Amino acid sequence: MGNICGKSEPDHFAQPGRTLSSAPPPSNTKTSAVPKKVGGPPRTLGSSSSATNAGGSAQQEDARRKAAEAAEARANSANKPKGKLGSQLQEQKKQTRTDTLDAASREERRLRDADAVAEARAHN
């Protein structure tokens, strides 16, 4: 089957090939050399070239303080209930395992009692 929309390609074996032991044909594309050394002494994460002097460490401490304050603000805002569903979620998070099991047990007992009453009504 042929390609309907494209050009027909010439036969790949029409040109003379090369043997396996011969070198590949030279490439016309030029590549840049990779630098041997990236450079500079090793640095700790978050440090910069200006961090070596006293002003740089003060800037780092200020950045750390601001990041800590932002993290505290996010944590505090996550604890506030957001409307009716948020308050229900907070109540569920506060429940212990025994509280949850007790609530499920009470609900199951209520359903059983309602079924028993309905069955008694049906039999008179």
Backbone hydrogen bonds, N-H to C=O, Kabsch-Sander energy under -0.5 kcal/mol:
donor,donor_aa,acceptor,acceptor_aa,energy
4,I,2,G,-0.6
14,A,11,D,-1.4
22,S,19,T,-0.9
47,S,44,T,-1.9
51,A,48,S,-1.1
52,T,49,S,-0.7
53,N,50,S,-0.8
56,G,50,S,-0.5
57,S,53,N,-1.3
58,A,54,A,-1.5
59,Q,55,G,-1.8
60,Q,56,G,-2.0
61,E,57,S,-2.3
62,D,58,A,-2.2
63,A,59,Q,-2.3
64,R,60,Q,-2.5
65,R,61,E,-2.5
66,K,62,D,-2.4
67,A,63,A,-2.2
68,A,64,R,-2.3
69,E,65,R,-2.4
70,A,66,K,-2.2
71,A,67,A,-2.1
72,E,68,A,-2.3
73,A,69,E,-2.3
74,R,70,A,-2.2
75,A,71,A,-2.3
76,N,72,E,-2.6
77,S,73,A,-2.2
78,A,74,R,-1.6
79,N,75,A,-1.0
80,K,76,N,-0.7
83,G,81,P,-0.8
86,G,82,K,-1.0
87,S,83,G,-2.0
88,Q,84,K,-2.0
89,L,85,L,-2.3
90,Q,86,G,-2.2
91,E,87,S,-2.1
92,Q,88,Q,-2.2
93,K,89,L,-2.3
94,K,90,Q,-1.6
95,Q,91,E,-1.0
100,T,96,T,-2.0
101,L,97,R,-2.5
102,D,98,T,-2.5
103,A,99,D,-2.3
104,A,100,T,-2.2
105,S,101,L,-2.4
106,R,102,D,-2.6
107,E,103,A,-2.1
108,E,104,A,-2.2
109,R,105,S,-2.5
110,R,106,R,-2.3
111,L,107,E,-2.0
112,R,108,E,-2.3
113,D,109,R,-2.5
114,A,110,R,-2.3
115,D,111,L,-2.3
116,A,112,R,-2.4
117,V,113,D,-2.3
118,A,114,A,-2.2
119,E,115,D,-2.4
120,A,116,A,-2.2
121,R,117,V,-2.0
122,A,118,A,-1.7
123,H,119,E,-1.5
124,N,120,A,-1.3
